[in-house]
């Protein structure tokens, strides 16, 4: 089950509920960028941080992977719920 960070993030994210999205957050130490599964609480409107998906040194790369994760999740949902 080993693979790249990107493949590991895709494996972790594809089993989340439809309300979860991938978002990039900065890490205070060493200037790294983490991708987390996030959702908005319907009652309070607060964002809830879920599972850690991946960590990257460059923000652009983390944002690109996050967009790909959300796009793939949308494709999977479109096939499952047409």
Secondary structure as the mmCIF struct_conf table of DSSP 4:
data_model
#
loop_
_struct_conf.conf_type_id
_struct_conf.id
_struct_conf.beg_label_comp_id
_struct_conf.beg_label_asym_id
_struct_conf.beg_label_seq_id
_struct_conf.end_label_comp_id
_struct_conf.end_label_asym_id
_struct_conf.end_label_seq_id
HELX_RH_AL_P HELX_RH_AL_P1 UNK A 5 UNK A 13
TURN_TY1_P TURN_TY1_P1 UNK A 14 UNK A 15
BEND BEND1 UNK A 16 UNK A 16
TURN_TY1_P TURN_TY1_P2 UNK A 18 UNK A 19
STRN STRN1 UNK A 21 UNK A 26
BEND BEND2 UNK A 28 UNK A 29
TURN_TY1_P TURN_TY1_P3 UNK A 30 UNK A 31
STRN STRN2 UNK A 33 UNK A 40
TURN_TY1_P TURN_TY1_P4 UNK A 42 UNK A 44
STRN STRN3 UNK A 47 UNK A 56
BEND BEND3 UNK A 57 UNK A 58
HELX_RH_AL_P HELX_RH_AL_P2 UNK A 59 UNK A 80
#
